Amino acid sequence: MYQERIVGNVLVANPLKSTGKTAVCLEVSKRFPLEQSRPKYPAGFYVKGRIDGHSFKMVKLIALKDGSFLFPVPTDIRRKMSRKGVGDEVRLDIRKDRVFYGMHDEFLLAYCQEPTTVRVFYCMLREMQQHYYHEWMWTAKDQAARTDRIARALYGLRNNLTFEEMRKATKDWGK
C-alpha cells in the first residue's frame, strides 16, 4: 500500500470555502493519483489516516493549480483540535483509501436493462451516494444477501431515492 507521510504542515484558511473553515495545504507527489489506480481522475482522490492523533477516512484531497493538494480538515476533527488555528503546525499521516467499489457485475447487468430515467438518476447522484450503493452491495455476506441488496438498490434508483432514503424505505424487506 502506498503511503505518504506528511509532517509539520501548517493549517491555512481554506481558499475554496467561507471564512472560518480550516484546511491543510500539503504537497503530495504527482504519482499519488496513479497509485490510487485512478489515472483518469487526477482532480481529487480519497485518503484516510490521522491528523494530530485523530483518525479520519474517505476525505477527498482537492488538486490545486500549483500541483499541491488541499486537505480539508473534517468538522469533527476541527472541533477536537479547537486549540489549533490558522498558522499552527499539525502532524498528518495519509494513505490511499478505497476510492470506490466498482459496479458489481450482477448490478451492472440489471442496471443496463433499466429505463433511461433510472440510469440518468443514478448518474446524477453524487459520487459518494454511488459509492454507498456499491460498497453496500460488495460487502454482502453471501450471494443471497447480495442479490437482495441489488434488488433494493434498483428499487431505490427507480424511485429516485438516495442511499439513505432507500435503506429506510426497504428496511422491512424480507421480514
N, C-alpha and C positions, 0 to 999 in steps of 0.2 A: 504494500500500500504506500503510495506516495504521500509524504508528509512534509509540510512547510512549517518550520519553526520560526516564529517572529518574536523577537524580544525587544522591549524598550520602545514600543510605539507610543505615540502621543495622541491623546484624544483631541479631536478637532470638531468644530461645528460642521454639521452635515450640510454641504452646499446645495443638496438636492431637496431639502426639506425646510420647514419653517424654523424659525429661531428656537433655541432651547433643546433641539434634538442633538445628540452627540453621535459620533462615529469615529472609527479608527481608520486613518488613511494608511495603507500599507503597500509596500512593493512586493508583488508576488511574481515569480518567474513567468515568462510568457509561455512556457511549456505546460503550465498547470492545466489550462483547458484541454490540452491534448491528453494529459494524464487522466483527465476526467472522462476520457472516451467521448468527448463532445467537441471534436474539431470544428464542426459546423455551427457551434453555439458559443462563440468566444465572448459574447456580450456580458455574460454573467454565469455563475455556476454556484453550486451549493457546497457549503463546508460545515464541519462540526468540530468541536474542540472545547477549549477552556480559555476564559479571559479572566485573569487575576483569580484563578481557582474556581470560577463559576462556569458550569458546563452549558453548552448550547448545541443545537443541531439544526439542520436544514435552514441555515442562514445564507442568503444569496449575496455573494460578493458582486459588486457592480463595477464594471470596467469604466475607467476614466480615460479621457483623450490622451493623457500623457503616458499611458501604459500601466499606471498603478491601479489599484483596486480600492474601492471604498467598502469598509466593513461596517455595516450599520449595527450598532450595539442594540440587542433586543431590549425592549422596555423593562422586562422583569430583571434583567441583569443591571440595567442602568439604575434601577431602584436599589438594588443590593449594593451597588457601588456609589451610593449617594454622596460620599465624601470626595469622590473623584469628579473632576470637571475638565473643561477645555484646558489643554496645556499640561495635564497630568500624564505621567507615563503609566502604561499598563503592560502586563505580560500576556501575550496572545499566542496560543498554540493551535494551529489548524491542520486539518487533513480533509481530504475529499469525503463528502457524504454521498450516500446513494443519491444520484441525481433524480432519476425517475425509473420506476419499473416500466418496462415497455408494455405494450398491449399484449395480453395473454392471447395465444393463438386461437383458442376457442371463442374468446370475446371478440377478436378481430373478425372471425368468420360470421358471427351473429351480427356484429356492428355493420358490416358491409351490406347485409341484407335489410337493414333498417331503412325507413324512408329518409329522404334528404333532410327533412326538418329535424330529425333526431341527430343526424351527423353534423348539421350546422350548429345545433345547440351544443353538442359536445365540443366542437371546435371553438366555440365562443366562451367555454368555461376557462377560468384562469388555470395556469399551469399547475398550481398546487391542487386545485379541485380535481383535475385529471389525474394527478399523482395519487391523491387519496383513493380514488376509484381503483386505480391499477394496483397500488400496494395492498389494498383490501382483498382484491381478487387473488393476487400472487401469494398472500400469506394464509390462505385457507389451509386447514389441517389435512384435508383429503379431497379426492376428486368430487365426491358428492357435495361437500361444502362449497367447493369452487364453482360447481355448476349452479348451485343455489345463489351464490353471490353474483355470478354473471347474470342470472335471470333478474335479480334485484337491481343490479346496475342498469340493465336495459329498461326496466320499469321506470327507474328514476330518470333516465335520459328521455324516455318517451313522454314523461310528464314534466319535463323541464325543471328537474329538481337538482339542487346542488348535492354534494355528497352527504352533508349533514341532514338535509331535508329528506333525502332518500332513505337514510338509516332510520330516521324517525317514522317515516311512512311505512316501512317494511319491517318494523320492529317485531310485530307479531306473526310474521310469516312462519309457517311450518309448526305452529303451536296448536 
